Each structure stands twice: as structure tokens, then as C-alpha cells.
Amino acid sequence: MKMRLLASSLLALAIASPALADFWSDAAAPYKGTTIRGVSESTPPSNYVKDVLAPAFTEATGINIEFETTSWDQMYDKAIKDMEAASGIYDFVYIEQDAIYSYLSRDFLVDLTKLLTENPGLKSPSFDPANFTTFVDYFKGPENGDLYGVPMEAFIKVFLYRKDLFEDPAIQAAFKEKYGYDLKPGESFKAWRDSAEFFTEYGKENDLQLWGTAVQAASGHPASWYEYVESVAPLFGVYNWGINAADNYGASVEHGGTMNSPQAVEALQFYLDNLKFAPPEATASTWDEVASSFAAGRVAQGLVYGENATWIATNPEKSEVVGKVGVMLPPTAEGVLDAAAKKEGYIGYYDGGAFGVPHSSKNKEAALLFLEYIAQPEVQPDWAVAGGRVVLASTYDDPKVQQIDGEADNYFTLMKDEGRLFAGAPPYPFHNQVREAVAPVLYEAIIGNLGAQEALDKMAANAEAELTRLGYRK
């Protein structure tokens, strides 16, 4: 499947309109032979850029690309150190949505709108920020509205479940006999918990490598913090990490926050309790391992990043559960859906990122051309199929995307219709600092050293102390 997708992608790029083909060669003429370097996380969308789009760009422009895809940790370490030192190693970097505010506050990024205005000859006829979904707004300067990153991926975190298990009549009968109600995926937190317990026992009784739910709970890795604060806590009505920016950045209930509120305690307790029904790799699982566990048929349900949903559901070379995957919204506490619909809350994380050009880049103009190249409408459909991501509104209507949508239980339709219920990370320039102050407490809870209430009280205290140290909390 990968080779067929690669071939069709290159063909689509090769038959682009002659006028546009002339633009790329003409605009890039002064930079022909230049090598630009980029860094990103090794994910399906980024690997598609490395394998397909970067070579096609070189073919069209003569500009060479060295694109490094690595672990999440290494990506940030390399990009931030390069931008801090202004060493100019990288000409474009991946900007995760939740990192953009920190990057802007530190003046790391080139204003792309200004760069295009100053270099009108570099403006591609097909490049228009208005063509993007509203996700592009996260990469605009809050004061000037200018663009600082070109979106390359956007997806929601969905609830996946095994249709072959949940729809098996014998399993349904056994579940109802034990719990007294019908087996249905993701209908409530109780249904999630009970079915997780049931399928864990079912796996044991039938000598299967099967557990009831996936849990992203890598102890010592920020992935577990993000799972809780961006995916689980909002389902219970705890938003923006529980920090009340409008009330002196309070995090504790005592100071106007919700980080240690009853809703937060319920959310964290649910998250921790699910570890009893998760596979043994759960406490070492980031987003990558959760996707691998689901694709290997080791879990019955769970929260999975959308960039993995399409390949898990459709790619037999990588997934053991092709044709068996259901996709839906996760369960929510009372009032949360209504709050999300009114833009007073959200039910989960609208994840994704963009490529931006650091001020330290030595090849800003060549890098800008590459960012415009990957924003072309014609390159989007195969990219969406490969990586479960959509950044242009027109991509949803492409026949290739609609075909995969049907095979992936309407994942793209769900993102298009219900993406409004999700939100990006709060606009905190202190994102990394507060995460590092608080996440170690969560790790202690994951390994059983702290209960939910005690952990959240410490998390709130640590957050407030860090916000005071940084000057946000007075």
C-alpha cells in the first residue's frame, strides 16, 4: 500500500499545471542547488513529507532538502537549542500548536506574511491562508494577525473501539448477563470502565493478548501529562489545565482555579483506574505506543490521536485490525458537550502543527518556497490518506479522502462535522515551564505513590509557585 500511495502521489505532483510548474522553477532559480534543513517528529504526516513531498519539491525547484524526523523529545531539543543559539542549523522547524505561544514570546520565528510582502516574486499563485481550515488561526500573531507557521497537520483525538468485539452477539450477551445493560462503546464513563474490565477478563479467559482499554501513561514522559490534561480532564469539564488566567492565574480551587477541583479528582481517578485494564506497556506508552497497541489488536478501545486512526483502520501492512475499527467521540460528563457547542469549553485536543522559519535560518527565502509548496491543494489528498490530517477545507471533498473516510468508519467526516467541539492548547507562553513543574507529580500518581486528590493538590501548588516565579501570578 505504501508503494502504491507513493507512486500515485508522485504522479499527481508530476501532472500539476504547467503554469504552476513554471512558477516553482522560476521562483527558485536564485536558490537552485541550495540545501535547506528541517526537523520534525517522526509521525505519519512528517514521514510523508520526508518520503514524498520533499523529493518532489527538489525535482520542481532544484532546492535540496535534508529533513530529519526524530523522536518528540529530540525534535524539541534540537530545534529549541538551534533557535536559542541562533546557529542556523535548521531552515524550517515543526511548531506544535501548543508551542507556538512560547516561540512567539521568544521571537524565534519569521513573520511569513511580512516575508511574502517583501518578496512578491516568491508568492505562489496557489498559496492563500484563507484556503486553510480555522486551525491556521493558531499560527497567527495575536497582535498583528500575520502568519508565523504554515499548517502541515491537524487532527482530533478520537475514541477508537473494536467493532468486531463490541458487535459480537455472544460477547454482547455475556456482557449484559454480567452488568445488566447492553454493551455499547463509549456511551458513558461507566460503560467505558465496565467494558474495559469485561474485555480484560475476556482476554484472560480466552488466552488472548487483549486488554480492555488503551492508556497513554508513560511514567516520566510528557505524553502522560498531555493525555490527562488535554484529553481526559476536558471530558469531565476541566479546561485550560485548570488554570484561571482571568483570576491571577490561580490553579487551586482556593485561588479560583480548577486543577484540584472535584471534577479534576474524578477525571484523574478515572484515568488512573483504567490502568488496571490496560496492557502492561501502558505505563511506557506515549502516543506512538498507544497506536501500536491498538493496531496489534491488544486493546478493545481507547483514545487515539487521529493521525493514526486512518492507517490503523485501513493499512493491512501495519495493522491487525483493518476493517474492525469504530470511530466516535469520547464520552463526556453532563454539560460538557453543551459547553463545547457554545464555545465555553471543549471535549478534547485539536492537535497538529505547522512548519515555521526560524530567524536564525540562513535560507529563509528557499524555506518559504517549500512551505508554500506543501500548502498546495493538489498535494493534500494523498497526504491526508497517509497521515489522517487535514489542513485545507477542500481536502474533505476529494474522492480519495472520501474513500478512506468510508473505510475508516467516517473519521474524516467526524473531524469535519465535530471538530468544532475540540480546541487547541491554551495560549500560554509558560506552557513548558508549568508542564515541567507539574508533570512529575502526575508520574508519581501513575506509579501509585500518590492518590488523585493528593496529586492534584500538589500539582496546583507547583503550578502556582511556578507562575509566581515567572511573574504571571502576583
C-alpha positions in Angstrom: 0.0 0.0 0.0 2.8 2.4 0.8 4.4 2.0 -2.6 1.1 2.4 -4.4 0.4 5.6 -2.4 3.9 6.9 -3.1 3.5 6.2 -6.8 0.1 7.9 -7.0 1.4 10.9 -5.0 4.3 11.5 -7.3 2.1 11.1 -10.4 -0.3 13.7 -9.0 2.6 16.1 -8.4 4.1 15.4 -11.8 0.9 16.4 -13.7 0.5 19.8 -11.9 -0.5 22.6 -14.2 2.4 23.8 -16.4 2.0 27.4 -15.3 2.4 26.4 -11.7 5.4 24.2 -12.6 7.0 27.2 -14.3 6.4 29.2 -11.1 8.4 26.8 -8.9 11.3 26.6 -11.3 11.3 30.4 -11.9 10.9 31.5 -8.3 13.5 29.0 -7.1 16.1 29.8 -9.8 18.2 32.0 -7.5 18.3 29.3 -4.9 18.9 26.3 -7.1 21.5 24.0 -5.5 20.8 25.4 -2.1 20.2 22.8 0.7 17.6 23.6 3.3 17.4 21.6 6.5 14.4 20.9 8.7 13.4 18.9 11.8 10.2 17.3 12.9 8.8 14.5 14.9 8.7 11.1 13.2 4.9 10.8 12.6 2.9 9.6 9.6 2.3 13.2 8.3 6.0 14.2 8.7 7.3 11.0 7.2 5.1 11.6 4.2 6.8 15.0 3.8 10.2 13.3 4.0 9.4 10.5 1.6 7.1 12.2 -0.9 6.9 16.0 -0.7 10.5 16.9 -0.1 11.8 14.9 -3.1 9.0 16.3 -5.3 9.9 19.8 -4.2 13.6 19.2 -5.1 12.5 17.9 -8.5 10.4 21.0 -9.1 12.9 23.6 -7.8 16.4 22.3 -7.7 16.5 23.1 -4.0 17.7 20.2 -1.9 16.1 19.2 1.4 17.6 17.4 4.4 14.7 16.6 6.6 15.2 14.9 9.9 12.4 13.1 11.5 13.1 12.0 15.1 11.5 11.5 18.5 9.3 14.2 20.0 11.9 14.8 22.7 14.8 15.1 20.3 12.8 17.3 17.9 12.2 19.9 20.5 15.7 19.7 22.0 17.3 20.2 18.6 15.0 22.9 17.4 15.0 25.0 20.5 18.7 24.8 21.1 19.3 25.9 17.5 17.0 28.8 17.8 18.3 29.8 21.2 21.9 29.8 20.0 20.9 31.3 16.6 23.2 28.8 15.0 21.2 28.5 11.8 21.3 24.7 11.5 17.6 24.5 10.6 15.8 26.5 8.0 12.4 25.2 8.9 11.1 23.6 12.2 8.0 21.8 13.3 5.9 24.0 15.6 3.3 22.1 17.6 0.2 24.0 18.2 0.8 24.1 21.9 4.3 25.5 21.5 3.5 28.4 19.2 2.9 30.9 22.0 6.2 30.2 23.6 8.0 30.5 20.3 6.3 33.8 19.6 7.1 35.2 23.0 10.8 34.5 22.4 10.8 35.9 18.9 12.0 32.7 17.4 10.0 32.8 14.2 10.0 34.8 10.9 6.8 36.7 10.1 5.8 34.8 6.9 3.3 37.4 5.9 5.9 40.1 6.0 8.5 37.9 4.2 6.0 37.3 1.3 5.2 41.0 1.2 8.8 41.9 0.9 9.4 39.2 -1.8 6.3 39.2 -4.1 8.1 37.1 -6.6 8.1 34.2 -4.1 4.3 34.3 -3.7 2.8 31.1 -5.3 -0.4 31.6 -7.2 -2.0 28.8 -5.2 -0.9 30.0 -1.7 -3.7 31.7 0.2 -4.0 31.4 4.0 -7.8 31.7 3.5 -7.8 28.2 2.0 -6.9 26.7 5.3 -9.3 25.5 7.9 -9.6 27.6 11.0 -6.7 25.7 12.5 -4.4 28.2 10.8 -5.6 30.8 13.2 -3.4 29.2 15.9 -0.3 30.2 14.0 -1.1 33.8 13.5 0.4 36.6 15.7 -2.1 37.6 18.4 -1.3 41.3 17.8 -0.8 41.7 14.0 -2.7 38.6 12.6 0.3 37.7 10.5 1.2 34.1 9.7 4.2 32.5 11.5 3.6 28.9 10.5 2.1 27.0 7.6 -0.1 24.2 8.9 1.1 20.7 7.8 -1.1 18.6 10.1 -4.3 18.9 12.1 -6.4 16.2 13.7 -8.6 15.4 16.7 -8.1 12.8 19.3 -10.9 10.3 18.9 -12.3 7.3 20.7 -11.5 4.1 18.8 -13.1 0.8 19.5 -13.0 -2.7 18.1 -16.3 -3.2 16.2 -15.7 -7.0 15.9 -15.7 -7.2 19.7 -18.4 -4.8 20.6 -20.8 -6.1 17.9 -20.2 -9.8 18.6 -23.6 -11.3 19.7 -22.1 -13.8 22.1 -19.9 -11.1 23.7 -22.9 -8.8 23.9 -25.0 -11.4 25.7 -22.2 -12.2 28.2 -21.7 -8.6 29.0 -25.4 -8.0 29.6 -25.6 -11.0 31.8 -22.8 -9.7 34.0 -23.5 -6.0 34.1 -27.3 -5.8 33.4 -27.2 -3.4 30.4 -26.4 -3.5 26.7 -22.8 -3.4 25.6 -22.2 -0.1 23.7 -18.8 1.6 23.1 -18.1 5.0 24.7 -21.7 5.6 25.8 -20.6 6.8 29.3 -17.6 6.7 31.6 -19.3 3.7 33.4 -19.7 1.9 30.1 -16.1 2.6 29.3 -14.9 1.3 32.7 -17.2 -1.7 32.7 -16.4 -2.8 29.2 -12.7 -2.3 29.9 -13.0 -4.6 32.9 -15.0 -7.1 30.8 -12.6 -7.3 27.9 -9.6 -7.7 30.2 -11.3 -10.7 31.8 -12.4 -11.9 28.4 -8.8 -11.9 27.2 -7.6 -13.9 30.2 -10.4 -16.4 29.9 -9.8 -17.0 26.2 -6.0 -16.9 26.4 -5.8 -13.7 24.3 -3.4 -10.9 24.3 -6.3 -8.5 24.9 -6.9 -5.8 27.4 -9.9 -3.5 28.0 -8.5 -0.1 27.1 -5.5 1.8 25.9 -4.0 4.3 28.3 -1.2 6.8 27.4 0.6 6.8 30.7 4.3 6.8 30.1 5.7 7.5 33.5 8.5 10.1 33.1 7.3 11.3 29.7 5.2 14.4 29.0 2.8 12.2 26.9 1.0 11.1 30.1 0.6 14.7 31.2 -0.9 15.6 27.8 -3.2 12.6 27.9 -4.6 13.7 31.2 -4.7 17.5 30.9 -5.7 17.7 27.2 -7.8 14.7 26.7 -9.2 13.2 29.9 -9.7 16.3 32.1 -11.8 18.2 29.5 -14.2 15.3 29.3 -15.0 16.0 32.9 -15.2 19.8 32.4 -11.7 20.8 33.5 -10.4 23.2 30.8 -7.1 25.1 30.2 -5.2 22.8 32.6 -7.4 24.1 35.4 -5.6 27.4 35.4 -7.8 30.6 35.7 -5.8 33.2 33.8 -8.5 35.8 34.4 -8.1 35.4 38.2 -4.5 36.0 38.8 -3.5 32.6 37.2 -5.0 30.6 40.1 -4.7 26.8 39.8 -6.2 25.7 43.1 -9.8 25.9 43.9 -8.8 28.1 46.8 -7.4 30.6 44.3 -10.1 30.4 41.7 -8.7 27.5 39.6 -10.0 24.0 38.9 -6.8 22.0 38.8 -7.7 20.2 42.1 -11.4 20.6 41.8 -13.9 17.7 42.4 -14.2 17.3 38.6 -10.4 17.1 38.3 -10.3 14.4 41.0 -12.9 12.4 39.2 -11.1 12.8 35.9 -7.7 11.8 37.3 -9.2 8.9 39.3 -10.8 7.6 36.1 -7.5 7.8 34.2 -5.6 6.0 37.0 -8.3 3.3 37.5 -8.1 2.5 33.8 -4.5 1.3 34.2 -5.9 -1.8 35.8 -7.5 -2.7 32.5 -4.7 -1.6 30.2 -1.9 -3.7 28.6 1.4 -3.9 30.5 3.1 -1.5 28.1 0.6 1.3 29.1 3.0 2.9 31.7 5.7 3.1 29.0 3.3 4.3 26.3 3.4 7.6 24.5 1.1 8.4 21.6 3.1 6.1 19.4 2.9 3.0 21.6 -0.9 3.5 22.1 -1.4 3.4 18.4 0.8 0.4 18.0 -1.0 -1.4 20.8 -4.4 -0.8 19.1 -3.1 -1.8 15.7 -1.7 -5.0 17.2 -5.2 -5.9 18.5 -4.1 -5.7 22.1 -6.8 -3.3 23.3 -10.6 -3.1 22.9 -11.0 0.7 23.0 -9.3 3.9 23.9 -8.3 7.5 23.0 -6.0 7.6 19.9 -4.6 10.5 18.0 -6.3 11.0 14.7 -3.1 10.9 12.7 -3.0 7.2 13.5 -6.7 6.4 13.0 -6.7 6.0 9.2 -3.7 3.7 9.0 -4.9 1.6 11.9 -8.3 1.2 10.2 -7.1 0.7 6.6 -3.4 -0.4 6.3 -3.0 -4.2 6.5 0.8 -3.9 6.3 0.8 -2.2 9.6 -2.4 -3.1 11.4 -4.0 -6.3 12.5 -7.4 -4.8 13.0 -8.2 -3.5 9.5 -12.0 -3.5 8.9 -12.6 -3.8 12.6 -12.2 -0.2 13.8 -15.0 2.0 15.0 -14.5 5.8 15.4 -16.6 8.1 17.6 -16.5 11.0 20.1 -15.5 10.0 23.6 -18.0 10.1 26.4 -18.4 13.3 28.4 -19.7 14.4 31.7 -23.1 16.2 32.0 -23.0 19.6 30.4 -19.6 19.3 28.7 -21.0 18.8 25.2 -23.3 21.8 25.5 -20.4 23.9 26.8 -18.2 22.9 23.9 -21.0 23.7 21.4 -21.3 27.2 22.9 -17.5 27.6 22.9 -17.5 27.7 26.7 -15.4 24.6 26.8 -14.2 21.7 24.7 -14.2 17.9 24.7 -10.6 17.3 23.7 -7.5 18.4 22.0 -7.4 19.7 18.4 -3.8 18.6 17.7 -1.5 19.4 15.0 1.3 21.7 13.9 3.0 23.8 11.3 6.3 24.4 9.8 7.9 27.8 10.5 11.1 29.5 9.6 13.5 30.5 12.4 15.0 33.9 12.4 18.4 32.1 12.6 17.8 30.4 9.2 20.4 31.1 6.6 18.0 30.3 3.7 14.7 31.9 4.6 13.5 32.5 1.1 14.2 28.9 -0.1 12.4 27.6 3.1 9.5 29.9 2.4 9.1 28.3 -1.0 9.0 24.9 0.5 6.3 25.9 3.0 4.2 27.2 0.1 4.8 24.1 -1.9 3.4 21.8 0.8 0.3 24.0 1.1 -0.8 23.3 -2.5 -4.4 21.8 -2.7 -3.2 19.1 -5.1 -0.7 17.6 -2.6 -3.3 17.3 0.2 -5.4 14.3 -0.5 -2.7 11.6 -0.6 -1.1 13.3 2.5 -4.5 13.1 4.3 -4.8 9.4 3.4 -1.3 8.7 4.7 -1.5 10.7 7.9 -5.1 11.3 8.9 -4.6 15.0 8.8 -6.5 17.8 7.0 -5.4 21.5 6.9 -7.3 22.7 3.8 -11.1 22.7 3.8 -11.2 21.4 0.2 -9.4 18.2 1.1 -12.6 16.8 2.7 -14.3 16.7 -0.7 -11.6 14.8 -2.5 -12.6 11.3 -3.8 -9.5 9.7 -2.3 -10.2 11.1 1.1 -13.9 10.2 0.9 -13.0 6.6 0.0 -10.7 6.3 3.0 -13.3 8.0 5.1 -15.7 5.2 4.4 -13.1 2.5 5.2 -12.1 4.3 8.4 -15.6 4.5 9.9 -16.1 8.1 8.8 -13.1 9.5 10.7 -12.7 12.5 8.3 -16.5 13.2 8.4 -16.3 13.2 12.2 -13.4 15.7 12.2 -15.2 17.9 9.7 -18.5 17.9 11.5 -17.5 17.7 15.1 -14.0 19.3 15.1 -15.7 22.5 16.4 -16.1 20.7 19.8 -12.3 20.4 20.2 -9.7 23.1 20.9 -6.0 23.7 20.7 -3.9 24.2 23.8 -4.5 27.4 25.8 -2.3 30.4 24.7 0.2 30.0 27.5 3.8 31.3 26.8 4.7 29.5 30.0 3.5 26.1 28.6 6.8 24.2 29.0 7.7 25.7 32.4 4.5 24.8 34.1 4.3 21.4 32.5 7.8 20.6 33.8 6.8 21.8 37.3 3.6 19.8 37.4 4.1 16.6 35.3 6.5 14.9 37.8 3.6 14.8 40.3 1.4 13.0 37.8 4.2 10.5 37.2 4.1 9.7 40.9 0.4 9.1 40.8 0.8 6.8 37.8 3.2 4.5 39.7 0.9 4.5 42.7 2.8 6.8 45.1 0.1 9.4 45.3 -3.7 9.3 45.2 -5.7 11.5 42.9 -6.6 14.3 45.4 -3.1 14.4 46.9 -1.5 14.5 43.4 -3.8 17.3 42.2 -3.3 19.4 45.3 0.5 19.2 44.7 0.1 19.9 41.0 -1.9 23.0 41.8 0.6 24.2 44.4 3.5 23.6 42.0 1.7 25.4 39.1 1.0 28.4 41.2 4.6 28.5 42.6 6.0 28.4 39.0 3.6 31.0 37.8 4.6 33.3 40.7 8.3 32.7 39.9 7.7 33.6 36.2 5.8 36.8 37.2 2.4 35.8 35.9 0.8 35.3 39.4 1.1 38.3 41.7 
